[in-house]
Amino acid sequence: MREFGYQRASDVAGAVALLGADPDTRFLGGGTNLVDLMKTGVERPNRLIDIRELPLDDIESTPDGGLRIGATVTNGDLAAHPEVRRRYPALAQAVLAGASGQLRNMATVGGNLLQRTRCGYFADITVPCNKRVPGSGCPALDGDHHNHAILGASDHCVAVHPSDMAVALTAFDAVVHYEAPDGPGESPLGEFYLPVGDTPHLETALPAGALITGVTLPPVPVAAHSRYRKVRERASYAFAIGSLAAALDVRDGVVRDARLALGAVASRPWRALAAERVLIGAPADATTFTAAADAELTAARPLPHNGYKVALMRNLVVAELTRLTEESAR
């Protein structure tokens, strides 16, 4: 690791100004992803701006019945918060599925949203990667891609987004708030992550020099009846090979509302809007659930060694929607 400067920010405006003064500066929250990338040489900042002491560590109810979550709230505190567990249980479950206890106690909400892909080619600076060096190529296309994207990928990049938390936030229409050099702004999480296209190095719509200050969850009544299910290659801490955040409102045997987002299948958390359209107003049964999964997965374009993800995600959707339906009947 090469030498770098370190400075603590005392306020949000000051942190943004410090970043603007040097484009090779990075904000440091928990450091659970950034420091790893610095060790491998993927990230080489001149200076780190520590933002952990900024007043962004609260979880508060909003006047309309939603929640506002500060950017420096730790993943551990987020998962343990009683209002998160009561109103958005899938979010708490996603965070608990996302890392070890030690990492959850360090990692922050803002940093989790900005974490980089765990594609092995991205992390290895000795090989090409369009995400690291635009135009250099994507060796995963013909190489190891068993855990890569089946939706929304391109010939320029087939890496997947690693966050569990962001999948649940996407299902519930979360909004990202930030402070930019020209003032505050916000972005719906569904628009925050950019399509991979031919510019995989451009990952988010966060303006240059901006600091994420928090995330707002709107009131989503169906979210109170939600689940997060993560499939991984080992039972201990590991990144997903497929995951699902699902919420379902079933009354008189009919789906009245539904929210679905898929994880580990695309370069960003994948909101399953096609599946939701099939579900709402239809009978809450296996036939409907299978049709909903197929409506979403018809756009899948698997590579030679990750086609198993199509069947995996179909089965995952049907199983979890069935479980939510059974729970609602008790």
C-alpha positions as a Markdown table, in Angstrom:
| # | Residue | x | y | z |
|---|---|---|---|---|
| 1 | Met | 0.0 | 0.0 | 0.0 |
| 2 | Arg | 1.4 | 3.4 | -0.9 |
| 3 | Glu | 1.4 | 6.4 | 1.4 |
| 4 | Phe | -1.7 | 8.5 | 1.6 |
| 5 | Gly | -2.9 | 11.5 | 3.7 |
| 6 | Tyr | -5.6 | 11.3 | 6.3 |
| 7 | Gln | -8.0 | 14.0 | 7.6 |
| 8 | Arg | -11.2 | 14.0 | 9.7 |
| 9 | Ala | -14.1 | 16.1 | 8.5 |
| 10 | Ser | -15.9 | 18.2 | 11.0 |
| 11 | Asp | -19.0 | 19.0 | 9.0 |
| 12 | Val | -20.7 | 18.0 | 5.7 |
| 13 | Ala | -19.9 | 21.1 | 3.8 |
| 14 | Gly | -16.3 | 20.9 | 4.9 |
| 15 | Ala | -16.0 | 17.3 | 3.8 |
| 16 | Val | -17.4 | 18.1 | 0.4 |
| 17 | Ala | -15.0 | 21.0 | 0.0 |
| 18 | Leu | -12.0 | 18.8 | 1.0 |
| 19 | Leu | -12.9 | 16.3 | -1.6 |
| 20 | Gly | -13.4 | 19.0 | -4.3 |
| 21 | Ala | -9.9 | 20.3 | -3.6 |
| 22 | Asp | -8.3 | 17.0 | -4.8 |
| 23 | Pro | -10.0 | 14.6 | -7.2 |
| 24 | Asp | -7.8 | 11.7 | -5.9 |
| 25 | Thr | -9.3 | 12.0 | -2.4 |
| 26 | Arg | -11.8 | 9.5 | -1.1 |
| 27 | Phe | -14.3 | 9.6 | 1.7 |
| 28 | Leu | -13.7 | 7.0 | 4.4 |
| 29 | Gly | -16.6 | 5.5 | 6.4 |
| 30 | Gly | -16.1 | 2.0 | 7.7 |
| 31 | Gly | -13.4 | 1.3 | 5.1 |
| 32 | Thr | -14.5 | -2.4 | 4.8 |
| 33 | Asn | -14.4 | -2.2 | 1.0 |
| 34 | Leu | -12.2 | 0.8 | 0.2 |
| 35 | Val | -9.3 | -0.3 | 2.3 |
| 36 | Asp | -9.3 | -3.7 | 0.7 |
| 37 | Leu | -9.2 | -2.1 | -2.7 |
| 38 | Met | -6.3 | 0.1 | -1.6 |
| 39 | Lys | -4.4 | -3.0 | -0.5 |
| 40 | Thr | -4.8 | -4.6 | -4.0 |
| 41 | Gly | -4.0 | -1.4 | -5.8 |
| 42 | Val | -7.4 | -0.9 | -7.4 |
| 43 | Glu | -7.9 | 2.3 | -5.4 |
| 44 | Arg | -4.9 | 4.6 | -5.0 |
| 45 | Pro | -6.2 | 7.8 | -3.2 |
| 46 | Asn | -3.8 | 10.6 | -2.3 |
| 47 | Arg | -5.9 | 11.3 | 0.8 |
| 48 | Leu | -8.7 | 9.9 | 2.9 |
| 49 | Ile | -11.4 | 12.1 | 4.5 |
| 50 | Asp | -12.8 | 10.4 | 7.5 |
| 51 | Ile | -16.5 | 11.1 | 7.8 |
| 52 | Arg | -17.4 | 8.8 | 10.7 |
| 53 | Glu | -17.8 | 11.8 | 13.1 |
| 54 | Leu | -20.2 | 13.7 | 11.0 |
| 55 | Pro | -23.8 | 14.0 | 12.4 |
| 56 | Leu | -25.2 | 11.4 | 10.0 |
| 57 | Asp | -25.7 | 8.4 | 12.3 |
| 58 | Asp | -29.4 | 8.7 | 13.2 |
| 59 | Ile | -32.4 | 6.7 | 12.1 |
| 60 | Glu | -35.6 | 8.8 | 12.3 |
| 61 | Ser | -39.2 | 8.5 | 11.4 |
| 62 | Thr | -40.3 | 11.0 | 8.7 |
| 63 | Pro | -43.6 | 13.0 | 9.0 |
| 64 | Asp | -45.2 | 10.8 | 6.3 |
| 65 | Gly | -44.5 | 7.5 | 8.1 |
| 66 | Gly | -41.3 | 6.5 | 6.4 |
| 67 | Leu | -37.7 | 6.4 | 7.8 |
| 68 | Arg | -34.7 | 8.5 | 7.2 |
| 69 | Ile | -31.4 | 6.6 | 7.7 |
| 70 | Gly | -28.1 | 8.6 | 8.0 |
| 71 | Ala | -25.2 | 7.7 | 5.8 |
| 72 | Thr | -22.9 | 6.8 | 8.7 |
| 73 | Val | -25.3 | 4.5 | 10.5 |
| 74 | Thr | -23.6 | 1.2 | 10.8 |
| 75 | Asn | -25.1 | -1.9 | 9.2 |
| 76 | Gly | -25.2 | -3.5 | 12.6 |
| 77 | Asp | -27.3 | -0.6 | 14.0 |
| 78 | Leu | -29.5 | -0.6 | 11.0 |
| 79 | Ala | -30.4 | -4.3 | 11.3 |
| 80 | Ala | -31.0 | -4.0 | 15.0 |
| 81 | His | -33.3 | -0.9 | 14.9 |
| 82 | Pro | -36.8 | -1.8 | 16.0 |
| 83 | Glu | -38.6 | 0.4 | 13.4 |
| 84 | Val | -36.6 | -1.2 | 10.6 |
| 85 | Arg | -37.4 | -4.6 | 11.9 |
| 86 | Arg | -41.1 | -3.8 | 12.3 |
| 87 | Arg | -41.7 | -1.8 | 9.1 |
| 88 | Tyr | -39.1 | -3.2 | 6.7 |
| 89 | Pro | -38.1 | -6.6 | 7.9 |
| 90 | Ala | -36.6 | -7.6 | 4.6 |
| 91 | Leu | -34.1 | -4.8 | 5.0 |
| 92 | Ala | -33.0 | -6.0 | 8.4 |
| 93 | Gln | -32.7 | -9.6 | 7.1 |
| 94 | Ala | -30.7 | -8.4 | 4.1 |
| 95 | Val | -28.2 | -6.6 | 6.3 |
| 96 | Leu | -27.8 | -9.5 | 8.6 |
| 97 | Ala | -27.2 | -11.8 | 5.6 |
| 98 | Gly | -24.7 | -9.4 | 4.1 |
| 99 | Ala | -21.6 | -9.8 | 6.2 |
| 100 | Ser | -20.0 | -11.0 | 9.4 |
| 101 | Gly | -20.9 | -9.3 | 12.7 |
| 102 | Gln | -17.5 | -7.6 | 12.8 |
| 103 | Leu | -18.0 | -6.1 | 9.4 |
| 104 | Arg | -21.5 | -5.0 | 10.1 |
| 105 | Asn | -20.3 | -3.1 | 13.1 |
| 106 | Met | -17.9 | -1.1 | 10.9 |
| 107 | Ala | -19.6 | -0.8 | 7.5 |
| 108 | Thr | -21.9 | 2.2 | 6.9 |
| 109 | Val | -25.0 | 2.6 | 4.9 |
| 110 | Gly | -23.5 | 5.1 | 2.5 |
| 111 | Gly | -20.4 | 3.0 | 2.0 |
| 112 | Asn | -22.6 | -0.1 | 1.4 |
| 113 | Leu | -24.4 | 1.6 | -1.5 |
| 114 | Leu | -21.0 | 2.5 | -3.1 |
| 115 | Gln | -19.2 | -0.7 | -2.7 |
| 116 | Arg | -17.6 | -2.1 | -5.8 |
| 117 | Thr | -18.1 | -5.4 | -7.5 |
| 118 | Arg | -16.4 | -8.5 | -6.2 |
| 119 | Cys | -15.5 | -9.8 | -9.7 |
| 120 | Gly | -12.1 | -11.4 | -9.5 |
| 121 | Tyr | -10.9 | -9.7 | -12.6 |
| 122 | Phe | -11.8 | -6.3 | -11.3 |
| 123 | Ala | -9.8 | -7.0 | -8.1 |
| 124 | Asp | -6.7 | -8.2 | -10.0 |
| 125 | Ile | -4.8 | -5.3 | -11.4 |
| 126 | Thr | -2.6 | -7.6 | -13.5 |
| 127 | Val | -5.5 | -8.4 | -15.9 |
| 128 | Pro | -7.8 | -6.2 | -18.1 |
| 129 | Cys | -11.1 | -4.9 | -16.8 |
| 130 | Asn | -13.3 | -2.3 | -18.4 |
| 131 | Lys | -14.6 | -1.2 | -15.0 |
| 132 | Arg | -11.0 | -0.4 | -13.9 |
| 133 | Val | -9.5 | 0.7 | -17.2 |
| 134 | Pro | -12.2 | 1.6 | -19.8 |
| 135 | Gly | -11.5 | 0.0 | -23.1 |
| 136 | Ser | -9.2 | -2.7 | -21.8 |
| 137 | Gly | -11.6 | -5.6 | -22.2 |
| 138 | Cys | -13.7 | -8.0 | -20.1 |
| 139 | Pro | -12.0 | -11.3 | -19.5 |
| 140 | Ala | -15.0 | -12.7 | -17.6 |
| 141 | Leu | -16.8 | -13.1 | -20.9 |
| 142 | Asp | -14.7 | -16.1 | -21.8 |
| 143 | Gly | -13.3 | -16.8 | -18.3 |
| 144 | Asp | -14.7 | -17.5 | -14.9 |
| 145 | His | -18.2 | -16.1 | -14.9 |
| 146 | His | -20.3 | -18.6 | -13.0 |
| 147 | Asn | -21.4 | -15.9 | -10.5 |
| 148 | His | -21.8 | -13.1 | -13.1 |
| 149 | Ala | -24.8 | -11.3 | -14.5 |
| 150 | Ile | -27.8 | -12.8 | -16.4 |
| 151 | Leu | -29.7 | -9.5 | -16.7 |
| 152 | Gly | -28.8 | -6.1 | -18.0 |
| 153 | Ala | -25.2 | -6.9 | -18.8 |
| 154 | Ser | -23.3 | -6.0 | -22.0 |
| 155 | Asp | -20.2 | -7.1 | -23.9 |
| 156 | His | -18.3 | -4.6 | -21.9 |
| 157 | Cys | -19.0 | -5.9 | -18.4 |
| 158 | Val | -20.8 | -8.9 | -16.8 |
| 159 | Ala | -20.0 | -8.2 | -13.2 |
| 160 | Val | -22.7 | -8.1 | -10.5 |
| 161 | His | -23.4 | -5.7 | -7.7 |
| 162 | Pro | -22.5 | -7.2 | -4.3 |
| 163 | Ser | -24.8 | -5.4 | -1.9 |
| 164 | Asp | -27.6 | -7.2 | -0.1 |
| 165 | Met | -28.9 | -4.1 | 1.6 |
| 166 | Ala | -29.3 | -2.2 | -1.7 |
| 167 | Val | -31.6 | -5.0 | -3.0 |
| 168 | Ala | -34.0 | -4.5 | -0.2 |
| 169 | Leu | -33.8 | -0.7 | -0.4 |
| 170 | Thr | -34.6 | -1.0 | -4.2 |
| 171 | Ala | -37.7 | -3.1 | -3.5 |
| 172 | Phe | -39.0 | -0.3 | -1.2 |
| 173 | Asp | -38.3 | 2.7 | -3.5 |
| 174 | Ala | -35.6 | 4.2 | -1.3 |
| 175 | Val | -34.2 | 7.6 | -2.1 |
| 176 | Val | -30.5 | 8.5 | -1.8 |
| 177 | His | -29.7 | 12.0 | -0.4 |
| 178 | Tyr | -26.4 | 13.7 | -1.0 |
| 179 | Glu | -24.5 | 17.0 | -0.6 |
| 180 | Ala | -22.8 | 18.1 | -3.8 |
| 181 | Pro | -20.5 | 21.1 | -4.4 |
| 182 | Asp | -23.5 | 23.0 | -5.7 |
| 183 | Gly | -25.8 | 22.0 | -2.9 |
| 184 | Pro | -28.0 | 19.1 | -1.8 |
| 185 | Gly | -29.7 | 16.7 | -4.1 |
| 186 | Glu | -31.4 | 13.3 | -4.2 |
| 187 | Ser | -31.9 | 10.3 | -6.5 |
| 188 | Pro | -34.3 | 7.5 | -6.4 |
| 189 | Leu | -32.3 | 4.3 | -5.8 |
| 190 | Gly | -33.9 | 2.8 | -8.9 |
| 191 | Glu | -32.1 | 5.5 | -10.9 |
| 192 | Phe | -29.0 | 5.8 | -8.7 |
| 193 | Tyr | -27.2 | 2.8 | -10.3 |
| 194 | Leu | -26.4 | 3.3 | -14.0 |
| 195 | Pro | -27.0 | 0.7 | -16.7 |
| 196 | Val | -23.7 | -1.0 | -17.5 |
| 197 | Gly | -23.9 | -0.3 | -21.3 |
| 198 | Asp | -20.5 | 0.5 | -22.8 |
| 199 | Thr | -19.4 | 2.6 | -19.7 |
| 200 | Pro | -19.1 | 0.1 | -16.9 |
| 201 | His | -16.7 | 2.4 | -15.1 |
| 202 | Leu | -19.6 | 4.8 | -14.5 |
| 203 | Glu | -21.5 | 3.1 | -11.8 |
| 204 | Thr | -23.8 | 5.6 | -10.1 |
| 205 | Ala | -25.5 | 8.9 | -10.8 |
| 206 | Leu | -23.9 | 10.5 | -7.7 |
| 207 | Pro | -22.5 | 13.8 | -8.9 |
| 208 | Ala | -18.7 | 14.3 | -8.9 |
| 209 | Gly | -17.5 | 15.4 | -5.5 |
| 210 | Ala | -20.8 | 14.6 | -3.7 |
| 211 | Leu | -21.2 | 12.9 | -0.3 |
| 212 | Ile | -24.1 | 10.6 | 0.5 |
| 213 | Thr | -25.8 | 12.0 | 3.6 |
| 214 | Gly | -28.6 | 9.5 | 4.0 |
| 215 | Val | -31.4 | 7.3 | 2.6 |
| 216 | Thr | -35.1 | 7.8 | 2.9 |
| 217 | Leu | -37.6 | 5.0 | 2.9 |
| 218 | Pro | -41.1 | 6.1 | 2.0 |
| 219 | Pro | -44.1 | 4.5 | 3.8 |
| 220 | Val | -44.7 | 1.2 | 2.1 |
| 221 | Pro | -47.4 | -0.7 | 4.0 |
| 222 | Val | -46.7 | -4.0 | 2.1 |
| 223 | Ala | -43.1 | -3.8 | 3.3 |
| 224 | Ala | -44.2 | -4.9 | 6.8 |
| 225 | His | -44.8 | -8.3 | 5.3 |
| 226 | Ser | -41.5 | -8.9 | 3.6 |
| 227 | Arg | -38.6 | -11.3 | 3.4 |
| 228 | Tyr | -35.1 | -11.4 | 2.2 |
| 229 | Arg | -33.6 | -14.7 | 1.0 |
| 230 | Lys | -30.0 | -15.1 | 0.0 |
| 231 | Val | -28.5 | -18.1 | -1.7 |
| 232 | Arg | -24.7 | -18.5 | -1.4 |
| 233 | Glu | -22.1 | -21.2 | -2.0 |
| 234 | Arg | -21.4 | -21.8 | 1.6 |
| 235 | Ala | -23.4 | -21.2 | 4.8 |
| 236 | Ser | -20.9 | -18.9 | 6.4 |
| 237 | Tyr | -20.3 | -15.3 | 5.3 |
| 238 | Ala | -20.2 | -15.2 | 1.5 |
| 239 | Phe | -21.5 | -13.0 | -1.4 |
| 240 | Ala | -24.8 | -14.1 | -3.0 |
| 241 | Ile | -25.1 | -16.2 | -6.1 |
| 242 | Gly | -28.8 | -15.1 | -6.1 |
| 243 | Ser | -31.0 | -13.2 | -3.7 |
| 244 | Leu | -34.5 | -11.8 | -3.4 |
| 245 | Ala | -36.3 | -9.1 | -1.5 |
| 246 | Ala | -40.0 | -9.8 | -1.6 |
| 247 | Ala | -43.1 | -8.2 | 0.0 |
| 248 | Leu | -46.6 | -9.4 | -0.6 |
| 249 | Asp | -50.1 | -8.3 | 0.4 |
| 250 | Val | -52.6 | -11.1 | 0.0 |
| 251 | Arg | -56.3 | -10.7 | 0.8 |
| 252 | Asp | -59.0 | -13.2 | 0.0 |
| 253 | Gly | -56.5 | -15.2 | -2.0 |
| 254 | Val | -55.6 | -12.4 | -4.3 |
| 255 | Val | -52.4 | -10.4 | -4.5 |
| 256 | Arg | -53.2 | -6.8 | -3.7 |
| 257 | Asp | -49.7 | -5.4 | -3.7 |
| 258 | Ala | -46.2 | -6.8 | -4.3 |
| 259 | Arg | -42.6 | -5.7 | -4.3 |
| 260 | Leu | -39.7 | -7.7 | -5.7 |
| 261 | Ala | -36.0 | -7.0 | -6.2 |
| 262 | Leu | -33.4 | -9.5 | -7.3 |
| 263 | Gly | -29.7 | -9.5 | -6.3 |
| 264 | Ala | -26.5 | -11.0 | -7.7 |
| 265 | Val | -28.0 | -11.1 | -11.2 |
| 266 | Ala | -27.1 | -7.7 | -12.7 |
| 267 | Ser | -24.7 | -4.8 | -12.3 |
| 268 | Arg | -27.2 | -3.2 | -10.0 |
| 269 | Pro | -30.0 | -4.3 | -7.8 |
| 270 | Trp | -32.7 | -5.5 | -10.2 |
| 271 | Arg | -36.3 | -4.3 | -9.5 |
| 272 | Ala | -38.6 | -7.0 | -10.9 |
| 273 | Leu | -41.3 | -4.7 | -12.3 |
| 274 | Ala | -42.5 | -7.2 | -14.9 |
| 275 | Ala | -43.0 | -9.8 | -12.2 |
| 276 | Glu | -44.9 | -7.3 | -10.0 |
| 277 | Arg | -47.3 | -6.5 | -12.8 |
| 278 | Val | -48.1 | -10.2 | -13.2 |
| 279 | Leu | -48.7 | -10.6 | -9.5 |
| 280 | Ile | -50.9 | -7.7 | -8.6 |
| 281 | Gly | -54.6 | -8.6 | -9.0 |
| 282 | Ala | -53.8 | -12.3 | -9.7 |
| 283 | Pro | -54.5 | -15.4 | -7.5 |
| 284 | Ala | -51.8 | -16.0 | -4.9 |
| 285 | Asp | -50.8 | -19.4 | -6.1 |
| 286 | Ala | -47.8 | -21.3 | -7.6 |
| 287 | Thr | -49.1 | -20.8 | -11.1 |
| 288 | Thr | -49.1 | -17.0 | -10.7 |
| 289 | Phe | -45.8 | -17.0 | -8.9 |
| 290 | Thr | -44.2 | -19.0 | -11.7 |
| 291 | Ala | -45.6 | -16.8 | -14.3 |
| 292 | Ala | -44.3 | -13.7 | -12.5 |
| 293 | Ala | -40.8 | -15.2 | -12.3 |
| 294 | Asp | -40.8 | -16.1 | -15.9 |
| 295 | Ala | -42.0 | -12.7 | -17.0 |
| 296 | Glu | -39.0 | -11.2 | -15.3 |
| 297 | Leu | -36.5 | -13.8 | -16.4 |
| 298 | Thr | -37.5 | -13.8 | -20.1 |
| 299 | Ala | -34.9 | -11.0 | -20.5 |
| 300 | Ala | -32.1 | -13.1 | -19.0 |
| 301 | Arg | -29.1 | -13.6 | -21.2 |
| 302 | Pro | -26.9 | -16.1 | -19.3 |
| 303 | Leu | -23.3 | -16.9 | -20.2 |
| 304 | Pro | -22.1 | -20.5 | -20.8 |
| 305 | His | -21.4 | -21.2 | -17.2 |
| 306 | Asn | -24.1 | -19.2 | -15.2 |
| 307 | Gly | -27.3 | -20.4 | -16.8 |
| 308 | Tyr | -28.1 | -22.1 | -13.5 |
| 309 | Lys | -29.1 | -18.7 | -12.2 |
| 310 | Val | -32.2 | -18.6 | -14.3 |
| 311 | Ala | -33.7 | -21.7 | -12.7 |
| 312 | Leu | -32.3 | -20.6 | -9.3 |
| 313 | Met | -34.1 | -17.3 | -9.4 |
| 314 | Arg | -37.3 | -18.8 | -10.7 |
| 315 | Asn | -37.4 | -21.3 | -7.8 |
| 316 | Leu | -36.4 | -18.6 | -5.3 |
| 317 | Val | -39.3 | -16.3 | -6.4 |
| 318 | Val | -41.8 | -19.1 | -6.2 |
| 319 | Ala | -40.6 | -20.4 | -2.9 |
| 320 | Glu | -40.5 | -17.1 | -1.1 |
| 321 | Leu | -43.8 | -15.8 | -2.5 |
| 322 | Thr | -45.4 | -19.1 | -1.4 |
| 323 | Arg | -43.9 | -18.7 | 2.1 |
| 324 | Leu | -45.2 | -15.1 | 2.4 |
| 325 | Thr | -48.7 | -16.2 | 1.3 |
| 326 | Glu | -48.7 | -19.0 | 3.8 |
| 327 | Glu | -47.6 | -16.6 | 6.6 |
| 328 | Ser | -50.4 | -14.2 | 5.7 |
| 329 | Ala | -53.0 | -16.9 | 6.0 |
| 330 | Arg | -52.0 | -17.7 | 9.7 |
